[in-house]
Amino acid sequence: MKYCSKCGTELHDDAVICPKCGCAVEGQGVLLGKSEKKWIITFLLCFFLGAMGAHRFYVGRTGSGIAMLLTVGGLGIWALVDLIVILCGNFKDSKGNMIKNS
């Protein structure tokens, strides 16, 4: 049996949202909306190896990682934009989950 991490309400095994408080419930080990990938690792990969798309490979966005590798990070512009997006906490992994610093 699962329980809501916010209010402690008992939940069905297939529940995605707590019926009492409306919070997202953990699903298959991943909190919905937040990535398993670490923000600091994503940031450091982008800072040091952004032109090679290492941060995109790390988060599972292989297609755009290859594109960054071939274009040298869009001549650095694409890598810089990604760095800013990561710093703002709006970068997403391949599943669409946010990679946040918390």
N, C-alpha and C positions, 0 to 999 in steps of 0.2 A: 504494500500500500504506500502511496506517495502522500506527502504533506506539503502545503504551500510554505515557502521559505519566509514569506512576509507575515501572514496571519495565522499559520498553523492549521488551517482547515484541511481535513482529510479529503483527498482527491481520488478520482478513478485513475486507473493505470494509463488510460489513453487521453487524459485531460491535457489540454494545451494552455488553457487560461483558468485561473482560479475563479470559481463562480461567486465567491464571496467578495474578494477585493479586486478582481480583474487583472491581477499581475500575471506575467508570463511564467509558465512552469517549466522546470528543466525537462528537456526532451532528449533522450539518448545521450546524456552526458553533456549536452550543450545548452546553455541558457539561450533561449530564443532571442535573437536580435543582437547578441554579443558573441563575437568570434572566440574560438579556442586559441587562436594565434596571439602571441604576446606583442603588445604595442612597442615595447622598447626594442625588441629584435627587429620588427618591421622598420622602425625608425632608423636604427643603426645600419641595417642593410641598405636602406634608401640613401642615407647620408654618405656611406663609403662606397657602395657599389650600385648606386641608382642608375647610372648610365648603362649598366649591363642588365638592369631589370631584375636584380636579385630579390628585391622585396616582393615583386609580383610573383616570382616563382615560389617564394616562401608561403604566400597566402593562397596559392593554388590557381592563380590567374596566368596559366602557362602561355596561352595565346598572345596576350598583350606583353608578357615577359619576353617572348621571342621577338615580337615587333620592336620592343625597346632595345633588345640586344642588337638587332640588325640596323637600327637607326641611331645607335649610341645615345639612347635616352631622348630621342627627338632633338639631337644636338644639345642635350642638357636641359632644354626647356621643359620637356615632359617630366624628367626626373625632378626638377625644381618644383613643378606644380604638384607632383605626387608628395614631395616632402612637406609642402605647405598643407596639403589635404590631410596627411598623416598627423601633423602637429595639431591641426584643428579637430582631430578625432572623427573625421568623416570618411576615412578609407575603409573599403569593404573587402571581405575575402571572397572566394569563389562561390560561396553559398549565399552571398548577399548580407552576411552578418557584419556588424560594425566592429572595427578593431579600435578599442578605446583604452586610454591610459587610466586604469582603475583597478 
